[in-house]
Amino acid sequence: MREGTALSGWRGVKWAVATVAIAFAASTLIWLGLMAVMETQYPVMVVESNSMYPTLKVGDLIVVHGVKDPCDIRVGDIIVFRKPINPGGKPVVHRVVKKVYSHGEWRFATKGDNNPDSLYWERDFSSEYIIGKVVYAIPLLGYVVLFMRTPLGATITIMAMITVLVIGIKAAEEE
């Protein structure tokens, strides 16, 4: 820092704060854009179990398109849905094995490709639990997200962000 420029340190802090704010705003806008284009709150998800192996593997990043009309879902489609016995829990990704129109509504049964049978809670559920259809899968990319969810991954991510901020502040101070 040059003599008589005590405020230049503040420039570095302002730059760092602005960089974090811009990164946060950009990622939020990208997510909101994906939600709008894909018509779902969950446009991108990570496969976390082997229930859909070999079609989908742990660590695959999946792209999900919302379904407005249950008529658009066909037997054989891979869907994302809320577990009827725990709608607030993690969404499930399984293949539709049965679709029936009963009492004025579409009802579905699903099964994981790697499961011997449908689980009791997925043998007959309403379309109201369906989030969307899987339209694309990117192998392995989801491992980054899975790692960031671990304590070590979160720590490394936070340390990397702090390092970038410190480097930015130091660079601004040296100007």
C-alpha positions as CSV (number, residue, x, y, z in Angstrom):
1,M,0.0,0.0,0.0
2,R,1.4,3.4,-0.9
3,E,2.0,6.1,1.7
4,G,-1.0,8.3,2.4
5,T,-3.5,5.9,0.9
6,A,-5.1,4.4,3.9
7,L,-8.4,4.1,2.1
8,S,-6.9,1.8,-0.6
9,G,-7.4,-1.1,1.9
10,W,-11.1,-0.3,1.9
11,R,-11.1,-0.5,-1.9
12,G,-9.9,-4.1,-1.6
13,V,-12.7,-4.9,0.9
14,K,-15.3,-3.2,-1.3
15,W,-14.0,-5.2,-4.3
16,A,-14.1,-8.5,-2.4
17,V,-17.7,-7.8,-1.1
18,A,-18.8,-6.7,-4.6
19,T,-17.3,-9.9,-6.1
20,V,-19.1,-12.1,-3.6
21,A,-22.4,-10.2,-4.2
22,I,-22.1,-10.5,-8.0
23,A,-21.3,-14.2,-7.7
24,F,-24.3,-14.8,-5.4
25,A,-26.6,-12.7,-7.6
26,A,-25.4,-14.5,-10.8
27,S,-25.8,-18.0,-9.3
28,T,-29.3,-17.0,-8.0
29,L,-30.3,-15.7,-11.4
30,I,-29.0,-18.8,-13.2
31,W,-31.0,-21.0,-10.7
32,L,-34.2,-19.0,-11.2
33,G,-33.7,-19.1,-14.9
34,L,-33.3,-22.9,-14.8
35,M,-36.5,-23.1,-12.7
36,A,-38.4,-21.0,-15.2
37,V,-37.2,-22.8,-18.3
38,M,-37.5,-26.3,-16.8
39,E,-40.8,-25.5,-15.0
40,T,-39.9,-27.0,-11.7
41,Q,-38.3,-26.0,-8.3
42,Y,-35.8,-28.8,-8.8
43,P,-34.3,-28.4,-12.3
44,V,-31.0,-30.0,-11.4
45,M,-30.5,-32.8,-8.9
46,V,-27.8,-35.3,-7.9
47,V,-28.4,-39.1,-7.9
48,E,-27.7,-40.3,-4.3
49,S,-28.4,-44.0,-4.4
50,N,-27.9,-47.0,-6.6
51,S,-31.7,-47.7,-7.0
52,M,-31.6,-46.7,-10.7
53,Y,-28.3,-48.5,-11.5
54,P,-27.2,-49.0,-14.3
55,T,-29.3,-46.3,-16.0
56,L,-28.4,-43.6,-13.4
57,K,-25.4,-44.0,-11.1
58,V,-24.5,-42.3,-7.8
59,G,-22.9,-39.0,-8.6
60,D,-24.8,-38.4,-11.9
61,L,-26.2,-34.9,-12.2
62,I,-29.8,-35.1,-13.6
63,V,-31.8,-32.4,-15.4
64,V,-35.5,-32.4,-14.5
65,H,-38.3,-30.9,-16.5
66,G,-41.5,-30.2,-14.6
67,V,-44.7,-31.9,-15.6
68,K,-47.9,-29.8,-15.7
69,D,-50.1,-32.6,-17.2
70,P,-49.8,-36.1,-15.9
71,C,-51.0,-37.3,-19.3
72,D,-47.5,-36.4,-20.5
73,I,-45.9,-39.1,-18.3
74,R,-45.5,-42.5,-19.9
75,V,-44.7,-46.0,-18.5
76,G,-41.0,-46.2,-18.8
77,D,-40.3,-42.6,-18.1
78,I,-37.9,-41.8,-15.2
79,I,-39.6,-39.3,-12.9
80,V,-38.7,-37.4,-9.7
81,F,-41.4,-37.4,-7.1
82,R,-42.0,-36.7,-3.4
83,K,-42.3,-39.8,-1.3
84,P,-46.0,-40.2,-0.5
85,I,-45.2,-41.3,3.1
86,N,-42.8,-38.4,3.6
87,P,-43.5,-35.6,1.1
88,G,-41.1,-33.2,2.9
89,G,-38.2,-35.6,2.6
90,K,-35.7,-36.0,-0.3
91,P,-37.3,-36.5,-3.7
92,V,-37.1,-40.0,-5.2
93,V,-35.9,-40.8,-8.8
94,H,-37.5,-44.0,-10.2
95,R,-39.0,-45.4,-13.4
96,V,-42.8,-45.4,-14.0
97,V,-44.0,-49.0,-14.2
98,K,-47.7,-48.4,-14.2
99,K,-50.1,-45.6,-14.9
100,V,-53.8,-45.8,-14.2
101,Y,-56.7,-43.3,-14.5
102,S,-58.9,-43.9,-11.5
103,H,-61.6,-41.9,-9.8
104,G,-60.8,-38.8,-11.9
105,E,-57.1,-38.7,-11.4
106,W,-53.9,-40.3,-12.7
107,R,-52.2,-42.7,-10.3
108,F,-48.7,-44.1,-10.7
109,A,-46.4,-46.9,-9.6
110,T,-42.7,-46.7,-9.9
111,K,-39.6,-48.9,-9.3
112,G,-35.9,-48.4,-9.2
113,D,-34.2,-50.2,-12.0
114,N,-31.9,-51.9,-9.5
115,N,-34.7,-52.8,-7.0
116,P,-36.2,-56.3,-7.2
117,D,-39.8,-54.8,-6.6
118,S,-41.6,-51.6,-6.1
119,L,-41.4,-50.3,-2.5
120,Y,-44.8,-50.4,-0.7
121,W,-45.2,-46.6,-0.8
122,E,-44.5,-46.3,-4.6
123,R,-47.0,-48.9,-5.7
124,D,-49.9,-46.5,-6.0
125,F,-49.6,-42.7,-5.6
126,S,-51.3,-39.6,-7.0
127,S,-49.8,-37.4,-9.6
128,E,-49.7,-34.6,-7.1
129,Y,-46.4,-36.0,-5.8
130,I,-44.7,-35.8,-9.1
131,I,-42.0,-33.1,-9.5
132,G,-40.9,-33.8,-13.1
133,K,-39.3,-36.1,-15.6
134,V,-35.6,-36.7,-16.0
135,V,-34.6,-35.4,-19.4
136,Y,-30.8,-35.6,-19.2
137,A,-28.0,-37.0,-17.1
138,I,-24.4,-35.9,-16.8
139,P,-22.3,-38.7,-15.4
140,L,-20.0,-38.0,-12.4
141,L,-20.6,-34.2,-12.2
142,G,-22.9,-34.6,-9.2
143,Y,-19.9,-35.9,-7.1
144,V,-18.8,-32.3,-6.8
145,V,-22.1,-31.4,-5.1
146,L,-22.1,-34.6,-2.9
147,F,-18.5,-33.7,-1.8
148,M,-19.5,-30.1,-1.0
149,R,-22.3,-31.5,1.3
150,T,-19.7,-33.2,3.5
151,P,-18.0,-31.4,6.4
152,L,-14.7,-31.6,4.6
153,G,-16.2,-30.4,1.3
154,A,-17.9,-27.5,3.0
155,T,-14.7,-26.6,4.8
156,I,-12.7,-26.6,1.6
157,T,-15.3,-24.6,-0.2
158,I,-15.4,-21.9,2.5
159,M,-11.6,-21.9,2.7
160,A,-11.4,-21.4,-1.1
161,M,-13.8,-18.5,-1.0
162,I,-11.9,-16.9,1.9
163,T,-8.6,-17.4,0.0
164,V,-10.1,-15.7,-3.2
165,L,-11.3,-12.8,-1.0
166,V,-8.0,-12.4,0.7
167,I,-6.1,-12.5,-2.6
168,G,-8.5,-9.9,-4.1
169,I,-8.0,-7.6,-1.1
170,K,-4.2,-7.9,-1.2
171,A,-4.2,-7.3,-5.0
172,A,-6.3,-4.1,-4.5
173,E,-4.0,-2.9,-1.7
174,E,-1.0,-3.3,-3.9
175,E,-2.4,-1.1,-6.7
